[in-house]
């Protein structure tokens, strides 16, 4: 039963709360945006004194029903469709919440709309629930004609073959008129593709099995009704990964509290860049793209999310922040919905460099061929590289220009949020004030105290020009240190403050539910391994491993934990489940990993650095150092992510480059050489190499070895004749790599 499908009734048919047995059978269904759809021939029974009601299953009560007062707000006789809205002059029946009928309708789960279907696709028609307790009547079948001519009304429609409409059921489709036609194929299960009209006029009903049914098409409804376009806009947001979500009322951990999607602090400090982005969106260009760059923690993600929120709520855009570009089918369906919604589209793709130029160029092709006429693509990365402005066959910029997409000459750079001085002090005081209440709520939950007069960090230090660092310092200033006796000046020094924050996150989210007792879930997962100082190290290593590589399946996650921690599979399985549930993913995430990393990313990278330093200090055998312990069992995607994360961290910690490239006397890797030496030539690292920063001197050795790896991989491939379609691309790639190799040497 779909909660949003209900029975359309008249006043005269439901006296005293019960339904007259002679009542006409009509169905209506709720769509996103506060409206419902039905057939016009169903709603036209209403009169000025005999008004419409929509009886639905009660939200949150599987046994209850509610009656919503509705009225026709728009209709089309040719399409035989009516749009219903709440009648503000009447009160809902059967609901004790005290809210208005409009608020009650907002709590009903809408039936999502879908992209048009073609002939042969399986469908289901859904009638109203028989008594709002049992499941609604549903008929199954397929699309016979997706553009059937309804000559009398001069429109096209869907002609359906319904299995249950046999000659033995000659009098109609059981109250399905006005109900949804739902696609049931693998691509879009239970999405509305039409509204049931009636039997065809020439239906003979002479055959024994199956019968025809006509329906209005969802794409025609989108063309005609603004309410349906609104529903498509909402479904597009959900399909692409970023439905509207409220700010977290209470963060489950300190790390989630300062994440960009938590929104515990009001947006500030990036007003000039925000105005520049709004001006870019408002240009007359039909298609435009822009790259925004900046170091970790400067507020790139928050700025992009805030822009999307403003465009969506005030300017009738579909604006979607994405981390990752998802799968091709999901993106295609989302873009098709954006086109049906007839709104301009903004996609803000975070971590763009990690997804590879070819994947991004594929996205550009999808936008050009399947998206709405007007769109914007905002790519977000820490820096440029070959992925962005490489040659014409590999760079995203070349692909954009080849597709006639307008691109500014230079990226939009984000420098420090505020300079040293009074402005930075004001920014810190503002953040401290905004975080006090959510930090106090967290402290109350964990038996901690909040300082009434928190110490001040050394804000003149350049590290505190970062928005994220100001947030981290504010949290550490408000809460007591995990290690009593640490002076505030040491704790809030930028060289130590991230580690102090990680101490708080470990002790009060990973380990302890209060000051003395371990979380029950941690005890179930780790058992005695979580006890004492060694337990802290064990838990930190587990979170670091999940952040470093991720895992596409539970089997991969168990294998990762087994090798990273050196434990037996049964306990590794329990820890893998614990890691899976440790952090909720950001709402915009489109990823194949079931293990969500510690974020913001600066925290995750610094946790990995901390674990690696400790393993080096404790003289672990080389094959037990985290990256080397797991590299032999990694998938290609895990290896790509691992190298990307390590390279990002090495931009701030020069010694980490040694782990990637050098042998025992120079790095952490032991006698087997650097980490790159342990990766088979069959592993494709082109995404990693393309994303390398160009102006980081201590990563040059890494760049050279990555280039050598890719050249070796090309040498291992079978010889390609000039007639082979892949030969020109391979030759271009070899020339690019040789050029890069010469420059880097």
Legacy VTK file of the C-alpha trace (Angstrom):
# vtk DataFile Version 3.0
C-alpha trace
ASCII
DATASET POLYDATA
POINTS 745 float
0.000 0.000 0.000
1.276 3.467 -0.889
0.511 5.921 1.892
-0.111 8.781 -0.521
-2.921 6.971 -2.401
-6.442 7.553 -1.088
-10.140 7.612 -1.869
-11.847 10.736 -3.176
-15.281 11.213 -1.612
-18.107 13.726 -1.433
-19.770 15.114 1.670
-22.941 13.290 0.731
-21.097 9.944 0.599
-19.579 9.961 4.085
-22.151 11.029 6.625
-21.217 10.313 10.231
-17.714 9.120 9.275
-18.901 6.011 7.417
-18.988 5.668 3.644
-22.250 5.094 1.810
-22.034 1.658 0.106
-23.352 3.296 -3.061
-20.524 5.876 -3.133
-18.719 6.261 -6.427
-15.292 4.659 -6.465
-12.633 7.318 -7.130
-8.892 7.424 -6.408
-6.542 10.380 -5.886
-2.898 10.479 -4.854
-0.566 12.957 -3.207
2.472 14.346 -5.029
5.336 16.437 -3.658
4.611 20.110 -3.149
1.326 19.891 -1.211
-1.019 18.802 -4.024
-2.892 15.701 -5.112
-3.850 14.451 -8.564
-6.989 12.700 -9.749
-9.047 12.263 -12.910
-11.180 15.281 -13.788
-14.211 13.073 -14.301
-13.804 12.047 -10.641
-13.527 15.558 -9.183
-16.304 16.975 -11.373
-18.911 15.205 -9.239
-18.420 17.892 -6.582
-20.812 20.854 -6.347
-20.866 24.077 -4.374
-22.646 22.304 -1.526
-21.317 18.751 -1.950
-17.575 19.186 -1.366
-14.567 16.890 -1.850
-12.662 14.928 0.784
-9.524 12.824 0.372
-9.423 9.823 2.725
-5.842 8.662 3.357
-3.977 6.327 5.711
-3.012 8.421 8.739
0.666 9.486 8.735
2.530 7.544 11.401
-0.453 5.320 12.272
-0.765 2.183 10.165
-4.275 1.547 11.481
-5.670 5.082 11.331
-7.331 7.144 8.619
-7.670 10.879 8.038
-10.056 12.847 5.862
-8.547 15.933 4.242
-10.781 18.719 2.877
-9.674 19.341 -0.714
-10.752 21.448 -3.669
-9.869 21.636 -7.347
-7.149 24.238 -7.982
-6.516 23.414 -11.637
-7.952 21.023 -14.223
-7.787 20.052 -17.871
-10.696 18.379 -19.634
-8.636 17.073 -22.548
-6.107 15.398 -20.242
-8.898 14.360 -17.842
-6.764 15.408 -14.871
-7.493 17.665 -11.895
-5.029 19.100 -9.392
-6.314 19.162 -5.823
-5.198 21.393 -2.989
-6.230 21.697 0.652
-9.432 23.681 1.210
-8.369 26.257 3.834
-11.967 26.910 4.915
-12.484 23.414 6.345
-10.855 21.239 8.992
-9.419 17.751 8.609
-11.125 14.854 10.338
-9.524 11.981 12.214
-6.303 13.761 13.240
-5.546 14.674 16.858
-2.254 16.529 16.264
-3.887 19.946 16.274
-2.188 20.962 13.044
-3.869 22.417 9.995
-5.022 20.307 7.067
-2.099 21.663 5.024
0.379 20.578 7.745
-1.243 17.148 7.829
-0.954 16.801 4.050
2.724 17.769 4.348
3.294 14.753 6.609
1.857 12.330 4.059
4.511 10.543 2.005
3.970 11.691 -1.592
3.956 9.259 -4.478
7.101 10.138 -6.467
6.873 11.001 -10.151
9.030 9.323 -12.788
10.316 9.799 -16.308
8.150 8.779 -19.291
7.842 5.074 -20.112
8.013 3.320 -23.471
6.038 0.472 -24.999
6.661 -2.891 -23.374
7.626 -1.600 -19.929
5.901 -3.204 -16.919
3.494 -1.066 -14.888
1.065 -1.263 -11.989
-2.108 0.738 -11.396
-2.942 1.485 -7.772
-6.487 1.965 -6.447
-7.501 3.445 -3.125
-7.145 1.263 0.008
-10.305 -0.723 0.592
-10.686 0.453 4.167
-7.375 2.263 4.745
-6.209 -0.802 6.687
-5.727 -3.457 4.003
-3.507 -2.888 0.997
-5.038 -1.086 -1.933
-6.198 -2.970 -5.008
-3.388 -3.123 -7.549
-3.483 -4.286 -11.161
-0.384 -5.267 -13.118
0.360 -5.103 -16.807
2.488 -3.367 -19.377
2.522 -0.360 -21.683
1.152 -1.241 -25.110
1.402 2.224 -26.662
3.196 5.153 -25.031
1.711 7.661 -27.496
-1.822 6.413 -28.087
-3.988 8.874 -30.048
-7.009 10.028 -28.062
-8.650 11.679 -31.044
-11.720 13.004 -29.277
-9.586 15.051 -26.916
-6.738 15.716 -29.376
-4.069 14.488 -26.942
-1.757 11.513 -26.571
-2.013 9.031 -23.746
-0.821 5.674 -22.452
-2.595 2.520 -23.559
-2.077 -0.212 -20.990
-2.674 -3.941 -21.084
-3.914 -4.923 -17.617
-3.756 -8.603 -16.708
-6.643 -8.520 -14.222
-9.168 -6.804 -16.524
-10.595 -9.986 -18.020
-14.061 -10.481 -19.478
-15.139 -11.691 -16.058
-14.661 -8.121 -14.707
-16.697 -6.127 -17.224
-17.735 -3.111 -15.198
-14.571 -1.120 -14.625
-11.157 -1.176 -13.026
-12.244 -1.322 -9.384
-12.015 2.354 -8.443
-8.682 2.937 -10.145
-9.929 6.004 -12.039
-7.781 8.943 -10.961
-5.146 6.639 -9.477
-1.455 6.484 -10.374
0.110 4.377 -13.097
3.404 3.222 -11.574
6.483 2.032 -13.434
7.688 -1.277 -11.982
10.827 -1.885 -14.039
14.285 -1.937 -12.472
15.043 1.628 -13.537
12.261 3.454 -11.665
10.250 1.278 -9.313
6.943 2.723 -8.061
7.311 6.088 -9.791
4.229 7.740 -11.295
4.195 7.729 -15.092
0.494 8.435 -15.651
-3.010 8.959 -14.216
-5.735 6.404 -14.935
-8.528 7.706 -17.230
-10.883 4.903 -18.366
-11.407 2.027 -20.779
-10.893 2.819 -24.460
-14.170 3.761 -26.153
-13.962 0.760 -28.464
-13.096 -1.795 -25.751
-15.001 -4.984 -26.638
-14.224 -7.006 -23.482
-14.564 -10.210 -25.514
-11.275 -11.887 -24.767
-10.694 -13.993 -21.720
-7.459 -12.642 -20.271
-6.463 -9.014 -19.910
-7.999 -5.758 -21.032
-7.017 -2.264 -22.078
-6.920 0.861 -19.967
-6.102 4.453 -20.905
-4.066 6.886 -18.832
-2.826 10.454 -19.151
0.957 10.725 -19.500
3.073 12.296 -16.815
5.096 14.369 -19.301
1.890 15.991 -20.587
0.867 16.814 -17.026
4.239 18.487 -16.425
3.732 20.604 -19.529
0.277 21.700 -18.366
0.342 21.953 -14.540
2.822 23.976 -12.401
2.047 21.649 -9.466
3.350 18.656 -11.428
6.467 20.572 -12.415
7.031 21.279 -8.700
6.737 17.563 -7.994
9.318 16.821 -10.691
11.664 19.419 -9.206
11.435 17.781 -5.778
11.891 14.301 -7.217
14.916 15.516 -9.195
16.527 16.713 -5.948
15.918 13.345 -4.326
17.043 11.384 -7.384
20.307 13.319 -7.610
20.971 12.930 -3.905
20.048 16.155 -2.146
16.472 16.505 -0.986
15.779 19.421 1.327
16.780 18.426 4.852
16.560 20.348 8.107
19.648 21.215 10.083
20.578 18.608 12.684
18.698 19.331 15.909
21.404 17.552 17.901
24.633 16.311 16.386
25.488 12.681 17.209
29.169 13.611 17.449
31.421 16.639 17.514
32.681 15.927 13.990
29.164 15.863 12.547
28.411 19.044 14.473
30.942 21.039 12.417
30.257 19.363 9.071
28.994 21.602 6.277
25.616 19.841 6.115
24.978 20.304 9.852
24.495 24.093 9.543
24.886 24.817 13.262
26.538 28.125 12.410
24.982 30.723 10.163
26.643 31.277 6.810
29.011 34.245 6.925
32.278 35.595 5.575
31.930 34.495 1.945
29.397 37.096 0.825
31.613 38.460 -2.018
32.154 34.989 -3.479
28.444 34.188 -3.017
27.486 37.335 -4.942
29.934 36.389 -7.694
28.355 32.940 -7.989
24.851 34.407 -8.104
25.939 36.760 -10.886
27.402 33.821 -12.787
24.137 31.886 -12.479
22.168 34.930 -13.664
24.091 35.438 -16.919
22.282 34.921 -20.204
24.396 31.878 -21.104
22.324 28.744 -21.572
25.197 26.483 -20.431
28.022 27.558 -18.148
30.594 25.912 -15.893
33.040 27.169 -13.269
35.827 25.707 -11.141
36.143 26.801 -7.496
39.413 25.979 -5.710
40.863 26.381 -2.243
42.725 24.517 0.514
40.973 22.140 2.901
38.773 23.838 5.477
38.248 27.148 3.674
34.485 26.706 3.291
34.149 25.546 -0.326
31.500 22.953 0.476
29.544 25.274 2.769
29.558 28.038 0.159
28.300 25.668 -2.544
25.561 24.291 -0.296
24.439 27.787 0.695
24.271 28.851 -2.945
22.150 25.773 -3.726
19.793 26.487 -0.827
19.281 30.085 -1.916
18.683 29.224 -5.563
16.238 26.455 -4.676
14.174 28.422 -2.150
14.116 31.895 -3.664
14.797 31.711 -7.377
13.001 28.552 -8.590
16.139 26.662 -9.560
16.890 23.007 -9.047
20.231 23.336 -7.287
21.959 20.159 -6.132
25.216 19.808 -4.158
26.864 16.485 -4.972
29.785 14.563 -3.578
30.419 12.234 -6.457
28.427 12.000 -9.662
26.651 8.733 -8.921
25.795 6.153 -11.547
24.924 7.019 -15.114
21.332 5.737 -14.990
20.485 7.680 -11.842
22.015 10.854 -13.250
20.139 10.420 -16.541
16.813 9.997 -14.736
17.507 13.023 -12.536
18.404 15.201 -15.510
15.276 14.056 -17.349
13.207 15.102 -14.329
14.921 18.498 -14.264
13.979 18.958 -17.927
10.355 18.021 -17.177
10.315 20.456 -14.239
11.219 23.256 -16.709
13.568 24.910 -14.240
17.229 25.856 -14.606
19.621 23.385 -13.000
22.792 23.857 -10.957
24.995 20.863 -10.129
27.744 21.615 -7.591
30.161 18.664 -7.742
32.476 18.511 -4.736
35.822 16.641 -4.867
35.667 16.953 -8.642
39.301 15.959 -9.207
38.741 12.581 -7.510
36.216 11.406 -10.064
38.382 11.750 -13.132
38.212 13.890 -16.235
36.498 11.216 -18.329
33.687 10.769 -15.794
33.209 14.528 -15.600
33.201 14.835 -19.377
30.532 12.132 -19.476
28.520 14.232 -17.031
28.874 17.239 -19.335
27.612 15.128 -22.256
24.616 14.042 -20.160
23.831 17.637 -19.232
23.976 18.693 -22.874
21.803 15.873 -24.192
19.401 15.077 -21.325
19.306 18.108 -19.046
17.153 21.239 -19.174
17.948 23.991 -21.693
19.583 26.169 -19.013
22.139 24.740 -16.606
25.223 25.518 -14.545
28.013 23.164 -13.456
30.104 24.207 -10.448
33.155 21.980 -9.924
34.878 22.132 -6.535
38.452 20.975 -5.925
41.484 21.877 -3.874
43.494 22.787 -6.953
43.720 22.430 -10.699
45.720 19.741 -12.480
45.716 17.710 -15.669
42.172 16.601 -14.813
41.052 20.209 -15.384
43.227 21.862 -18.008
45.076 18.915 -19.554
45.108 18.247 -23.276
42.037 18.208 -25.491
41.405 14.484 -25.010
41.685 14.334 -21.211
41.001 17.730 -19.627
37.537 18.733 -18.420
38.070 22.324 -19.555
38.689 21.207 -23.150
35.571 19.045 -23.031
33.464 21.932 -21.776
34.669 24.262 -24.495
34.148 21.605 -27.168
30.522 21.375 -25.991
30.113 25.169 -26.327
29.851 25.641 -22.551
30.856 29.078 -21.261
33.742 28.869 -18.769
35.487 31.820 -17.037
39.151 32.250 -17.853
40.289 31.577 -14.277
38.926 29.467 -11.422
37.234 31.139 -8.448
39.826 30.875 -5.638
38.928 30.790 -1.935
41.690 32.264 0.176
41.594 32.514 3.977
38.180 33.317 5.429
39.319 36.339 7.416
42.669 38.036 7.864
44.400 38.331 11.227
43.185 41.125 13.463
39.809 42.343 14.654
37.899 40.704 11.807
39.238 37.281 12.736
38.481 37.886 16.397
34.914 38.868 15.491
34.558 35.765 13.317
35.782 33.514 16.112
33.467 35.126 18.681
30.546 34.659 16.296
31.345 30.963 15.754
31.845 30.436 19.496
28.434 31.948 20.210
26.714 29.872 17.522
28.296 26.603 18.696
27.716 27.079 22.425
24.175 25.644 22.441
24.813 22.517 20.300
28.073 21.821 22.168
26.219 22.190 25.484
23.592 19.683 24.267
26.364 17.248 23.347
28.082 17.800 26.700
24.851 17.148 28.621
24.376 13.873 26.783
27.910 12.737 27.651
28.226 14.042 31.203
30.682 16.832 30.312
30.835 20.426 31.443
30.991 23.478 29.205
33.295 26.324 30.108
31.459 29.558 30.881
34.571 31.590 30.053
36.479 29.580 27.426
40.146 30.380 26.738
41.082 32.148 23.517
43.238 30.531 20.819
46.209 32.381 19.282
44.161 33.808 16.431
47.098 35.679 14.920
48.491 32.371 13.675
47.888 31.897 9.917
46.203 28.497 10.397
43.245 30.283 11.958
42.428 31.971 8.678
40.551 28.726 7.922
36.835 28.544 8.647
37.120 24.931 9.772
40.019 25.636 12.132
37.987 28.372 13.827
35.178 25.878 14.385
37.571 23.245 15.745
39.148 25.763 18.116
35.747 26.908 19.381
34.689 23.342 20.239
37.999 22.625 21.998
37.758 25.880 23.944
34.245 25.079 25.177
34.912 21.502 26.316
37.386 20.098 28.835
40.377 18.323 27.413
40.354 14.548 27.170
43.706 14.568 28.945
43.404 16.496 32.243
46.218 18.880 33.010
46.844 20.071 29.466
47.235 23.837 29.465
44.757 25.739 27.286
47.574 27.546 25.473
48.968 24.195 24.368
45.564 22.717 23.606
44.493 25.613 21.367
47.802 26.023 19.577
47.053 25.273 15.892
49.722 22.573 15.894
47.778 20.692 18.598
44.136 21.704 18.336
43.145 19.133 15.697
44.599 16.324 17.808
42.725 17.638 20.840
39.525 17.586 18.801
40.244 14.022 17.685
40.758 13.050 21.350
37.274 14.375 22.162
35.734 12.627 19.150
37.389 9.327 20.022
36.596 9.383 23.717
33.017 10.629 23.509
31.736 9.152 20.251
33.799 6.095 19.427
34.464 4.848 22.968
32.509 6.274 25.912
28.816 7.117 26.255
29.627 9.094 29.410
32.729 9.774 31.476
33.097 6.152 32.668
31.167 3.656 30.530
31.898 2.411 27.039
29.162 2.568 24.406
27.282 -0.741 24.251
27.851 -0.901 20.491
31.600 -0.428 20.956
31.727 -3.200 23.553
29.791 -5.567 21.253
32.129 -4.800 18.346
35.541 -4.666 20.001
35.139 -6.523 23.292
38.368 -6.399 25.298
40.175 -4.813 22.350
38.624 -1.454 23.307
40.082 -1.448 26.816
42.808 0.894 28.026
45.320 2.846 26.000
45.752 -0.007 23.530
41.969 0.075 22.969
42.126 3.741 22.032
44.787 2.964 19.444
42.785 0.019 18.099
39.603 2.067 17.647
41.515 4.948 16.057
43.150 2.560 13.591
39.792 1.081 12.619
38.280 4.516 11.882
41.437 5.568 10.038
41.301 2.459 7.825
37.638 3.086 6.937
38.455 6.715 6.127
41.516 5.754 4.088
40.006 3.226 1.670
36.269 2.797 2.216
34.583 -0.451 1.137
32.002 -1.178 -1.557
30.507 -4.204 0.201
30.293 -5.805 3.594
32.746 -8.487 2.439
35.273 -5.801 1.487
34.695 -4.043 4.807
35.359 -7.243 6.769
38.510 -7.921 4.766
39.711 -4.359 5.367
39.214 -4.621 9.128
40.828 -8.062 9.278
44.017 -6.901 7.574
44.179 -3.391 9.081
43.790 -4.586 12.681
45.299 -8.069 12.345
42.290 -9.817 13.915
40.148 -12.849 13.113
37.217 -12.536 10.667
34.355 -13.092 13.181
35.362 -10.063 15.241
36.264 -8.102 12.106
32.679 -8.575 10.920
31.302 -7.026 14.128
33.697 -4.086 13.839
32.759 -3.605 10.176
29.113 -3.213 11.192
30.170 -0.729 13.884
32.124 1.320 11.341
29.193 1.262 8.909
26.918 2.859 11.509
29.452 5.229 13.066
28.739 8.247 10.857
25.688 9.196 8.825
26.699 10.111 5.276
26.272 13.711 4.154
22.936 14.040 2.385
24.584 14.890 -0.937
26.846 11.832 -1.002
26.678 9.570 -4.048
29.163 6.828 -3.303
29.529 3.084 -3.593
31.211 2.817 -0.170
29.288 1.439 2.805
31.929 2.819 5.193
31.526 6.565 5.537
34.739 8.451 6.370
35.419 10.740 9.268
34.541 14.226 8.046
35.242 17.095 7.568
38.020 15.655 5.448
40.753 17.588 7.219
39.897 15.652 10.395
39.960 12.318 8.573
43.312 13.059 6.967
44.816 14.194 10.278
43.549 11.028 11.985
45.375 8.940 9.381
48.541 10.988 9.923
48.252 10.465 13.668
47.854 6.686 13.295
50.823 6.455 10.920
53.065 8.491 13.250
52.153 6.259 16.175
52.787 3.087 14.172
56.195 4.463 13.179
57.024 5.440 16.773
56.057 1.945 17.981
58.314 0.299 15.366
55.582 -1.800 13.851
56.774 -4.355 11.286
56.622 -2.757 7.826
53.785 -4.983 6.656
51.652 -3.884 9.638
51.829 -0.143 8.856
48.292 0.745 7.805
48.559 1.350 4.051
50.916 -1.596 3.534
48.727 -3.907 5.619
45.715 -3.379 3.358
47.146 -2.629 -0.083
47.401 -6.270 -1.144
43.664 -6.834 -0.640
42.408 -3.496 -1.961
40.163 -3.198 -4.967
41.200 -0.723 -7.655
38.719 1.844 -6.308
40.055 1.410 -2.763
43.637 1.856 -3.966
42.714 5.001 -5.877
40.998 6.460 -2.825
43.882 5.494 -0.517
46.475 7.242 -2.690
44.247 10.297 -3.138
43.781 10.695 0.625
47.468 10.167 1.358
48.525 12.682 -1.309
46.076 15.265 0.038
47.534 14.788 3.517
51.102 14.911 2.146
50.439 18.437 0.854
50.542 19.520 4.525
52.973 16.869 5.845
56.025 16.586 3.592
57.385 13.487 5.364
54.366 11.492 4.196
55.656 11.588 0.608
58.448 9.253 1.769
55.913 6.594 2.692
54.706 6.593 -0.888
58.084 6.421 -2.612
61.123 5.490 -0.539
62.601 2.452 1.180
63.244 1.657 4.834
66.083 4.069 5.456
64.048 7.040 4.220
60.443 6.332 5.153
58.019 4.146 7.047
57.682 1.431 4.461
60.346 -1.079 5.361
62.600 -3.028 3.076
59.980 -3.544 0.388
60.185 0.008 -0.962
57.506 2.703 -1.000
53.784 2.128 -1.134
53.660 2.774 -4.880
56.062 -0.162 -5.386
53.467 -2.470 -3.821
50.699 -1.596 -6.280
50.423 -3.910 -9.314
50.860 -2.360 -12.755
47.394 -3.642 -13.619
45.920 -1.018 -11.270
44.840 2.096 -13.153
46.115 5.164 -11.280
45.419 7.730 -14.000
42.743 9.459 -11.882
45.272 9.876 -9.074
48.013 11.155 -11.404
45.664 13.588 -13.171
44.608 15.093 -9.849
48.162 15.807 -8.613
48.875 19.428 -7.665
51.402 21.039 -9.981
53.225 23.343 -7.590
54.029 21.154 -4.595
57.773 20.457 -4.625
57.869 17.661 -2.061
55.324 15.676 -4.100
57.550 15.651 -7.202
58.996 12.238 -6.395
55.453 10.910 -5.995
54.486 12.464 -9.331
57.472 10.894 -11.102
56.779 7.432 -9.705
53.054 7.661 -10.536
53.945 8.626 -14.110
56.365 5.697 -14.337
53.635 3.371 -13.049
51.240 4.504 -15.775
53.890 4.242 -18.495
54.682 0.730 -17.310
50.996 -0.110 -17.413
50.804 1.067 -21.026
53.849 -1.048 -21.880
52.137 -4.135 -20.434
49.072 -3.734 -22.620
48.917 -5.734 -25.872
50.212 -4.008 -28.978
47.496 -2.057 -30.729
47.422 -1.686 -34.460
46.761 1.675 -36.016
43.333 0.389 -37.030
42.390 -0.298 -33.420
39.937 2.352 -32.210
41.805 2.625 -28.896
45.226 3.130 -30.477
45.033 6.925 -30.987
43.872 7.482 -27.394
46.698 5.289 -26.072
49.237 7.207 -28.160
47.948 10.555 -26.876
48.041 9.286 -23.281
51.619 8.033 -23.722
52.699 11.400 -25.130
51.070 13.224 -22.197
52.746 10.959 -19.654
56.172 11.257 -21.303
55.841 15.031 -21.325
54.831 15.089 -17.646
57.653 12.707 -16.785
60.237 14.933 -18.449
58.911 18.064 -16.723
58.804 16.413 -13.307
62.299 14.973 -13.640
LINES 1 746
745 0 1 2 3 4 5 6 7 8 9 10 11 12 13 14 15 16 17 18 19 20 21 22 23 24 25 26 27 28 29 30 31 32 33 34 35 36 37 38 39 40 41 42 43 44 45 46 47 48 49 50 51 52 53 54 55 56 57 58 59 60 61 62 63 64 65 66 67 68 69 70 71 72 73 74 75 76 77 78 79 80 81 82 83 84 85 86 87 88 89 90 91 92 93 94 95 96 97 98 99 100 101 102 103 104 105 106 107 108 109 110 111 112 113 114 115 116 117 118 119 120 121 122 123 124 125 126 127 128 129 130 131 132 133 134 135 136 137 138 139 140 141 142 143 144 145 146 147 148 149 150 151 152 153 154 155 156 157 158 159 160 161 162 163 164 165 166 167 168 169 170 171 172 173 174 175 176 177 178 179 180 181 182 183 184 185 186 187 188 189 190 191 192 193 194 195 196 197 198 199 200 201 202 203 204 205 206 207 208 209 210 211 212 213 214 215 216 217 218 219 220 221 222 223 224 225 226 227 228 229 230 231 232 233 234 235 236 237 238 239 240 241 242 243 244 245 246 247 248 249 250 251 252 253 254 255 256 257 258 259 260 261 262 263 264 265 266 267 268 269 270 271 272 273 274 275 276 277 278 279 280 281 282 283 284 285 286 287 288 289 290 291 292 293 294 295 296 297 298 299 300 301 302 303 304 305 306 307 308 309 310 311 312 313 314 315 316 317 318 319 320 321 322 323 324 325 326 327 328 329 330 331 332 333 334 335 336 337 338 339 340 341 342 343 344 345 346 347 348 349 350 351 352 353 354 355 356 357 358 359 360 361 362 363 364 365 366 367 368 369 370 371 372 373 374 375 376 377 378 379 380 381 382 383 384 385 386 387 388 389 390 391 392 393 394 395 396 397 398 399 400 401 402 403 404 405 406 407 408 409 410 411 412 413 414 415 416 417 418 419 420 421 422 423 424 425 426 427 428 429 430 431 432 433 434 435 436 437 438 439 440 441 442 443 444 445 446 447 448 449 450 451 452 453 454 455 456 457 458 459 460 461 462 463 464 465 466 467 468 469 470 471 472 473 474 475 476 477 478 479 480 481 482 483 484 485 486 487 488 489 490 491 492 493 494 495 496 497 498 499 500 501 502 503 504 505 506 507 508 509 510 511 512 513 514 515 516 517 518 519 520 521 522 523 524 525 526 527 528 529 530 531 532 533 534 535 536 537 538 539 540 541 542 543 544 545 546 547 548 549 550 551 552 553 554 555 556 557 558 559 560 561 562 563 564 565 566 567 568 569 570 571 572 573 574 575 576 577 578 579 580 581 582 583 584 585 586 587 588 589 590 591 592 593 594 595 596 597 598 599 600 601 602 603 604 605 606 607 608 609 610 611 612 613 614 615 616 617 618 619 620 621 622 623 624 625 626 627 628 629 630 631 632 633 634 635 636 637 638 639 640 641 642 643 644 645 646 647 648 649 650 651 652 653 654 655 656 657 658 659 660 661 662 663 664 665 666 667 668 669 670 671 672 673 674 675 676 677 678 679 680 681 682 683 684 685 686 687 688 689 690 691 692 693 694 695 696 697 698 699 700 701 702 703 704 705 706 707 708 709 710 711 712 713 714 715 716 717 718 719 720 721 722 723 724 725 726 727 728 729 730 731 732 733 734 735 736 737 738 739 740 741 742 743 744
